[in-house]
Amino acid sequence: MFTVTVRDHLMIAHSLRGAVFGRAQRLHGATYLVDATFHRPELDADNVVVDMDLAAREVRAVVGELSYRNLDEDPGLADVNTTTEYLARLIADRLAARVHGGHLGPGAHGLTAMTVRLHESHIAWADYHRPL
């Protein structure tokens, strides 16, 4: 299996509901390092997994839709605990839609899976892996 990973970052504000979150129940900021890894069993005709420039551009577009916002104020996320794990899945699903929509070029049709990793800090992160 071959992989290519591109990286970006995400800066948000949010609050989390439930006693398990302690002080994070209050509105707070979070900065995540975002890694999107694209998987395919064989290289394409150009010997690449995916066009890295297109992949980076699409990751930036997806992350940009969420960045510098209070997620509690987003009508689609207002009733959701936007945990690191949840955000990893949300980003992966939005990227998958872009892959299927042709935004990563024709070579991306050979991709079989994707993993999105959100680094919450230098010692903690969450992954979401999904088929394509």
N, C-alpha and C positions, 0 to 999 in steps of 0.2 A: 504494500500500500504506500502510495506517495502522498505527501502533504505539502501544502504551502500555507504559511501563516502571515497575515498582515495585521498591523497593530494601529490602534488609535486610542483616544481617551474620551471619557464622558464625565461631565460635571453636572450634578443635579442637586435639587433640594427635595426632601420628602420627609414624611413621618410614618412610623409603623405602628399598627394597632396590636395590642396584646401585651400582657404583663411580661411575657418572655423577652420582649425587646427592651425592657428597662428604660434607660434614659433616651434611647432611640425612638421612643414614642413621641418625643417632642420634635418639632421641625428642626432639621439639621441638614447640613450639606454632605455630599459624598463625591469623591473623585475616583473614578475607576479607570484602570488600564484595561483596554478591550483587545483581546486577541481573537481573530476569526481564522480558523484553520479549515482549509478545504481539502477533501480526501478524494482520491481516485486510484483504482487498482493499476492502471497503466497510463503512461504519459500520452499526450495527444500527438498529432502529426508533427508538431513543432518541438516535441520533447519537453513540454511544460505541463504542469497540473492545471494552472489557470493563469490568465494574464494578470500579473501582480498589480499593475497600474489600475486596471479596471476593478479588481477586487478591492484595492485600497480606496478608490473613489466611491464605490458602493457602500463600503463600511462607513466611510466618512458621512455619506448621505443619510444612512440609517441612524448613526450616532448623533448626527447634527439635528435630527428631528426631536431628539430627547434632551440635548444639551442645554445648559443654562436656563433650565425651567424648573418650576416647582411641580413635581409630578402629581401632588395632591390636587392641583387645580386643573389637571387634564381630565375632561369628562370621561374618557375611556379608561382612565386609571384611578379615578377618585375613590372607588370602593375596593381597591386592590392593595394588598401589602406588597409594595414594590421592593421586595428583598433582592439581594444580589442574584440569587437563583432565578427568581422570576424575571428579572431584567435580562439575564443571559438567554433565557428561552425566548423572550420577546424580541430581542435583537436577532437571534438565530432564525426565528420564523419570518421576520421582515426581510432578512437577507435571502432566505430561501425563496421568497416570492420574487425577489429581484433576479435570482439565478434562473428561475423558471420563466421569468419575463424576458430573458435574453439580455439583460443589462451587463452581464459579465462576458459577453461575446459567445460565438458559436462553439469555441473550445470548451466552454463550461458545461456543455451537454453531457460530457463524460464524467462529471463529478457524481460521486455516489453518497457522500455524507459531508457534514460540516459540524465543527465543534466551536462554540463560542465560550471563551473564558473571560470572566470579569474578575480582575484582581482588586479586591477591596482594600488590601494593604500589602505590604511586602511579606506578610506571613499568612494571609488568608485569601482564598479565591473560590469561585464556583464555576463549574462547567455545565454546559448543556450540549448534548450530542444528538443530532437528528439526521435521519436519512434524507436524501434529496431525490 
